[in-house]
Amino acid sequence: MTKVQLKGVRKDFGAFTAISQIDLEINSGELVALLGPSGCGKTTTLRMIAGLEVPTLGQILFDGDDVSEVPVQDRNVGMVFQRYALFPHMTVEKNVMFGLKVRGTPSAEIKERLEEILDVVQLQQFRHRFPAQLSGGQMQRVAIARTLITNPSVLMMDEPLANLDTKLRGEMRRFIRELQQRLGITTIFVTHDQVEAMELADRVAVIFDGELAQYDAPDALYQRPNSVEIADFMGANNIFEAELRDGVAKTAFGELQLDAATPAQNGAGRVLLRGEAIDLLLENGGGGQNTIPGNVIAREFFGATVNYTVACQGETIIVNEQSRRMVDVGQEVWLTIQPDRIWVIQDRT
């Protein structure tokens, strides 16, 4: 297991700056997702860690040793790409063994490690098949096995699930997470999919325009984004302007009492209300704290959940509920939000 650090890393391609500056620390045995929109610099960051690109400035350290200019073949890293790049004329076991063979590993050791890795990735019964005879998930497991058999100190994956369908992506996410935890290998996973990042990673590094925007645990990133841009990227749909004063957020649809532990300085800001954190009531119930009257103006059914759009004094609030009931469009309702479920995003000065 290897600790990876990036210190003041910058990458220029001629006049274009792909990464302006990134400081990042990945603990030994941790799975970290590099998350961001297309073109943000996440794959460039991964390629610099792998040794496929050399930083223009800054340092990349493995267990405290500077490897910034160490070539890829001397870093003992493993890379799994979006495209499986399997040899179509080779069986599963020959594809998996290929890396050890080109390194001149003794045959007895190759055989021992092959049996072990085929067990780990659950491919024993497919060992004599060719890639054309495999499903997408099976081919991805072959690509992972081919990388793991070389015993890399750091495993890197560049959008490895992008070519799979929705159901198979979910299965492979669980497989990769269980495999990583079993092996305890430091893993860096590039994705533009927020759900994928939150399900897989111990921590998520959000990259926007070549800069590290936030580095946090998945739940913290989702519930407590540090900017409107990150909140929007993470799927927040209830972000409202507010005047913050003495623990109260004054919005266009009413006043919201904040939790005493919520960091909020007096002044302009935004409040973030997660749709699943809002209770939708069909009766007022006495008009308690943070109760907002409104009317349902739209309903979207998603199977397990239902989204309601509620008009509240000129603003619209999205409420997400489990589909145990259906509230009619046009129904008068009351929304309640517990103070500790309201997050404040302070305006930057």
C-alpha positions as CSV (number, residue, x, y, z in Angstrom):
1,M,0.0,0.0,0.0
2,T,1.3,3.4,-1.0
3,K,0.5,7.0,0.1
4,V,0.3,9.4,-2.8
5,Q,0.8,13.1,-2.5
6,L,0.5,16.0,-5.1
7,K,2.2,19.2,-4.0
8,G,1.6,22.3,-6.1
9,V,1.2,20.3,-9.3
10,R,0.7,22.2,-12.5
11,K,0.5,21.0,-16.1
12,D,0.8,23.2,-19.2
13,F,0.4,22.0,-22.8
14,G,2.0,24.9,-24.6
15,A,-0.1,28.0,-23.9
16,F,-2.9,25.9,-22.5
17,T,-3.0,25.2,-18.7
18,A,-4.8,21.9,-18.0
19,I,-4.0,21.9,-14.3
20,S,-3.3,25.3,-12.7
21,Q,-2.4,24.0,-9.2
22,I,-3.5,20.9,-7.2
23,D,-2.5,19.8,-3.7
24,L,-3.9,16.4,-2.9
25,E,-3.1,13.6,-0.4
26,I,-4.3,10.1,-0.8
27,N,-3.8,7.8,2.1
28,S,-2.4,4.3,1.9
29,G,-5.2,1.8,1.0
30,E,-7.7,4.6,0.3
31,L,-10.0,4.7,-2.7
32,V,-10.2,8.3,-4.0
33,A,-12.4,9.4,-7.0
34,L,-11.4,12.3,-9.2
35,L,-14.7,13.8,-10.2
36,G,-15.5,16.5,-12.6
37,P,-17.1,17.5,-15.9
38,S,-15.4,16.6,-19.2
39,G,-12.2,18.6,-19.8
40,C,-11.7,19.6,-16.2
41,G,-8.3,18.0,-15.9
42,K,-9.1,14.8,-13.9
43,T,-7.6,12.4,-16.5
44,T,-4.5,14.7,-16.9
45,T,-4.1,14.5,-13.1
46,L,-4.3,10.7,-13.2
47,R,-1.8,10.5,-16.1
48,M,0.7,12.6,-14.1
49,I,0.4,10.3,-11.1
50,A,0.9,7.3,-13.4
51,G,3.9,8.8,-15.1
52,L,2.4,9.1,-18.5
53,E,2.7,12.9,-18.2
54,V,5.4,15.0,-16.4
55,P,4.2,17.9,-14.3
56,T,5.2,21.4,-15.4
57,L,5.6,22.4,-11.8
58,G,5.2,20.7,-8.4
59,Q,5.9,17.3,-7.0
60,I,4.3,13.9,-7.0
61,L,5.3,11.7,-4.1
62,F,4.9,8.0,-3.4
63,D,5.5,7.3,0.3
64,G,7.4,10.5,0.6
65,D,9.7,9.8,-2.4
66,D,9.5,12.3,-5.3
67,V,8.6,10.3,-8.5
68,S,7.7,13.4,-10.6
69,E,10.2,12.5,-13.3
70,V,10.3,8.7,-12.8
71,P,9.1,6.9,-15.9
72,V,5.9,5.0,-15.9
73,Q,7.6,1.6,-16.1
74,D,9.5,2.3,-12.9
75,R,6.6,3.4,-10.7
76,N,4.9,0.1,-10.2
77,V,1.5,1.4,-11.0
78,G,-1.4,-0.3,-12.7
79,M,-3.8,1.4,-15.1
80,V,-7.3,0.2,-16.2
81,F,-8.6,2.2,-19.1
82,Q,-12.1,2.9,-20.4
83,R,-11.4,0.6,-23.3
84,Y,-10.5,-2.9,-22.3
85,A,-7.7,-3.3,-24.9
86,L,-7.8,-7.1,-24.7
87,F,-6.0,-9.2,-27.2
88,P,-8.8,-10.8,-29.2
89,H,-6.7,-13.9,-30.3
90,M,-5.8,-14.7,-26.6
91,T,-7.9,-16.5,-24.1
92,V,-8.8,-15.0,-20.7
93,E,-5.9,-16.6,-18.9
94,K,-3.4,-15.6,-21.6
95,N,-4.6,-12.0,-21.6
96,V,-4.2,-12.0,-17.8
97,M,-0.7,-13.5,-17.9
98,F,0.6,-11.2,-20.6
99,G,2.1,-8.6,-18.3
100,L,4.1,-11.1,-16.3
101,K,5.3,-12.9,-19.4
102,V,6.8,-9.8,-21.0
103,R,8.6,-9.1,-17.7
104,G,10.2,-12.5,-17.8
105,T,8.5,-13.7,-14.6
106,P,9.3,-17.5,-14.0
107,S,6.6,-19.8,-15.2
108,A,5.9,-21.3,-11.8
109,E,5.3,-17.9,-10.3
110,I,3.1,-16.9,-13.2
111,K,0.9,-20.0,-12.7
112,E,0.6,-19.4,-9.0
113,R,-0.4,-15.8,-9.4
114,L,-2.7,-16.6,-12.3
115,E,-4.8,-19.0,-10.2
116,E,-4.9,-16.6,-7.3
117,I,-6.1,-13.6,-9.4
118,L,-8.6,-15.6,-11.4
119,D,-10.2,-16.6,-8.1
120,V,-10.1,-13.0,-6.8
121,V,-12.0,-11.6,-9.9
122,Q,-14.2,-14.7,-10.3
123,L,-13.1,-15.7,-13.7
124,Q,-12.0,-19.3,-13.2
125,Q,-14.9,-20.7,-15.3
126,F,-14.1,-18.3,-18.2
127,R,-10.4,-18.8,-18.3
128,H,-10.4,-20.6,-21.7
129,R,-12.8,-18.2,-23.4
130,F,-11.8,-15.5,-25.9
131,P,-12.9,-11.8,-25.4
132,A,-15.6,-12.1,-28.0
133,Q,-17.3,-14.8,-25.9
134,L,-17.5,-12.5,-22.8
135,S,-19.9,-9.9,-21.6
136,G,-18.9,-6.3,-21.0
137,G,-18.6,-6.9,-17.3
138,Q,-16.5,-10.0,-17.8
139,M,-14.1,-8.2,-20.1
140,Q,-13.7,-5.4,-17.6
141,R,-12.8,-8.0,-14.9
142,V,-10.2,-9.5,-17.3
143,A,-8.7,-6.0,-17.7
144,I,-8.6,-5.5,-14.0
145,A,-7.1,-8.9,-13.4
146,R,-4.4,-8.2,-16.0
147,T,-3.5,-5.1,-14.0
148,L,-3.7,-6.7,-10.6
149,I,-1.6,-9.7,-11.4
150,T,1.5,-7.5,-11.6
151,N,1.0,-6.4,-7.9
152,P,0.9,-2.7,-8.5
153,S,1.4,-0.4,-5.5
154,V,-1.2,2.0,-6.9
155,L,-4.2,1.0,-9.0
156,M,-5.6,3.7,-11.3
157,M,-8.9,3.5,-13.3
158,D,-9.8,6.0,-16.0
159,E,-13.6,5.8,-16.4
160,P,-13.6,2.0,-16.6
161,L,-17.4,1.6,-16.4
162,A,-18.4,4.2,-19.1
163,N,-19.1,1.5,-21.7
164,L,-21.4,-0.6,-19.6
165,D,-25.1,-0.4,-19.3
166,T,-26.8,1.0,-16.1
167,K,-27.5,-2.3,-14.4
168,L,-24.0,-3.7,-15.1
169,R,-22.4,-0.5,-14.0
170,G,-24.0,-0.9,-10.6
171,E,-22.8,-4.5,-10.3
172,M,-19.3,-3.5,-11.3
173,R,-19.2,-0.7,-8.8
174,R,-20.0,-3.1,-6.0
175,F,-17.4,-5.6,-7.4
176,I,-14.6,-3.0,-7.6
177,R,-15.3,-1.6,-4.1
178,E,-15.4,-5.1,-2.6
179,L,-12.2,-6.0,-4.5
180,Q,-10.4,-2.9,-3.4
181,Q,-11.3,-3.3,0.2
182,R,-10.2,-7.0,0.1
183,L,-6.8,-6.2,-1.4
184,G,-6.3,-2.9,0.5
185,I,-4.6,-1.3,-2.5
186,T,-4.4,2.4,-2.9
187,T,-6.8,3.2,-5.8
188,I,-7.5,6.4,-7.8
189,F,-10.7,6.3,-9.9
190,V,-11.6,8.9,-12.5
191,T,-15.3,9.5,-13.3
192,H,-17.7,12.2,-14.3
193,D,-20.6,10.3,-12.7
194,Q,-21.5,11.7,-9.2
195,V,-23.3,8.5,-8.1
196,E,-20.4,6.4,-9.1
197,A,-18.0,8.6,-7.1
198,M,-20.2,8.6,-4.0
199,E,-20.8,4.9,-4.0
200,L,-17.2,3.9,-4.6
201,A,-14.9,6.3,-2.9
202,D,-13.6,6.9,0.6
203,R,-13.0,10.5,-0.5
204,V,-13.9,12.5,-3.6
205,A,-11.8,15.2,-5.2
206,V,-13.9,17.5,-7.3
207,I,-12.0,19.2,-10.1
208,F,-13.3,22.3,-12.0
209,D,-11.2,24.0,-14.7
210,G,-7.9,22.5,-13.6
211,E,-8.3,23.3,-9.9
212,L,-9.3,21.3,-6.9
213,A,-12.7,22.7,-5.8
214,Q,-13.4,20.4,-2.8
215,Y,-11.9,17.3,-1.4
216,D,-14.2,15.5,1.1
217,A,-16.0,12.3,2.1
218,P,-19.0,11.6,-0.2
219,D,-21.6,12.4,2.4
220,A,-19.9,15.7,3.3
221,L,-19.6,16.6,-0.4
222,Y,-23.3,15.9,-1.0
223,Q,-24.7,17.5,2.2
224,R,-22.2,20.3,2.7
225,P,-20.8,21.6,-0.6
226,N,-18.5,24.6,-0.2
227,S,-19.9,26.5,-3.2
228,V,-23.0,26.9,-5.3
229,E,-21.1,25.4,-8.3
230,I,-20.4,22.2,-6.4
231,A,-23.9,22.0,-5.0
232,D,-25.3,22.3,-8.5
233,F,-22.8,19.7,-9.9
234,M,-23.8,17.3,-7.1
235,G,-27.5,17.6,-8.2
236,A,-28.9,20.1,-5.7
237,N,-32.1,21.7,-7.0
238,N,-33.2,23.8,-4.0
239,I,-30.7,26.7,-3.7
240,F,-32.1,30.0,-2.6
241,E,-30.8,33.5,-2.0
242,A,-31.0,34.4,1.7
243,E,-30.1,37.2,4.1
244,L,-28.4,35.6,7.1
245,R,-28.9,37.2,10.4
246,D,-28.3,35.8,13.9
247,G,-29.0,32.2,13.0
248,V,-32.0,32.9,10.8
249,A,-32.1,32.7,6.9
250,K,-34.6,35.2,5.5
251,T,-35.8,33.9,2.1
252,A,-38.4,35.0,-0.4
253,F,-40.7,32.2,0.9
254,G,-40.2,32.9,4.6
255,E,-37.7,32.7,7.5
256,L,-35.8,29.5,8.2
257,Q,-34.3,28.9,11.6
258,L,-30.8,27.4,11.3
259,D,-29.1,24.9,13.5
260,A,-26.8,26.3,16.1
261,A,-23.9,24.2,14.7
262,T,-24.4,25.5,11.1
263,P,-21.6,27.9,10.2
264,A,-23.3,31.1,9.0
265,Q,-22.0,34.7,9.2
266,N,-24.3,37.6,9.0
267,G,-24.8,38.8,5.4
268,A,-25.8,37.6,2.0
269,G,-25.7,33.9,1.3
270,R,-27.5,30.8,-0.1
271,V,-29.5,28.1,1.6
272,L,-29.4,24.5,0.3
273,L,-32.4,22.3,1.0
274,R,-32.0,18.7,-0.1
275,G,-35.3,17.5,-1.5
276,E,-35.2,14.3,0.5
277,A,-34.7,16.3,3.7
278,I,-38.1,18.1,3.4
279,D,-41.2,16.7,4.9
280,L,-44.4,17.2,2.9
281,L,-47.6,17.5,5.0
282,L,-51.2,17.5,4.0
283,E,-52.2,19.3,7.2
284,N,-50.6,22.4,8.8
285,G,-50.1,20.7,12.1
286,G,-50.0,23.9,14.1
287,G,-47.5,25.9,12.0
288,G,-44.3,24.8,13.8
289,Q,-40.7,25.9,13.2
290,N,-39.7,26.1,9.5
291,T,-43.1,25.3,8.2
292,I,-43.8,26.7,4.7
293,P,-47.3,26.7,3.0
294,G,-47.5,25.9,-0.7
295,N,-49.3,24.1,-3.5
296,V,-48.2,21.1,-5.6
297,I,-47.8,22.2,-9.2
298,A,-46.1,19.2,-10.7
299,R,-45.4,15.5,-9.9
300,E,-42.8,13.2,-11.4
301,F,-42.9,9.5,-10.7
302,F,-39.6,7.6,-10.7
303,G,-40.7,4.2,-9.4
304,A,-39.2,4.1,-5.9
305,T,-39.4,7.8,-5.5
306,V,-41.7,10.7,-6.4
307,N,-40.6,14.3,-7.0
308,Y,-43.1,17.1,-6.2
309,T,-42.7,20.7,-7.4
310,V,-44.2,22.9,-4.8
311,A,-44.9,26.6,-5.3
312,C,-44.2,28.7,-2.2
313,Q,-44.7,32.4,-2.4
314,G,-43.2,32.8,-5.9
315,E,-40.4,30.2,-5.4
316,T,-40.6,26.5,-6.4
317,I,-39.2,23.9,-4.1
318,I,-38.5,20.3,-5.1
319,V,-39.5,17.6,-2.6
320,N,-38.3,14.0,-3.0
321,E,-40.3,11.3,-1.3
322,Q,-40.5,7.5,-1.4
323,S,-43.5,6.5,-3.5
324,R,-45.7,5.1,-0.6
325,R,-48.3,7.7,-1.5
326,M,-49.3,10.0,-4.3
327,V,-50.2,13.7,-3.6
328,D,-52.3,15.2,-6.3
329,V,-51.3,18.2,-8.4
330,G,-53.1,21.3,-7.0
331,Q,-53.1,20.0,-3.4
332,E,-52.4,22.5,-0.7
333,V,-49.5,21.3,1.4
334,W,-47.1,22.4,4.1
335,L,-43.3,21.8,4.0
336,T,-41.2,21.4,7.1
337,I,-37.4,21.4,7.2
338,Q,-35.5,20.5,10.4
339,P,-32.8,23.2,11.1
340,D,-30.0,20.6,11.0
341,R,-30.9,19.7,7.5
342,I,-30.4,23.2,6.1
343,W,-26.9,24.0,4.7
344,V,-25.7,27.5,4.3
345,I,-23.3,28.5,1.4
346,Q,-21.8,31.8,2.2
347,D,-21.2,34.3,-0.6
348,R,-17.5,34.7,-1.3
349,T,-16.1,38.2,-1.0
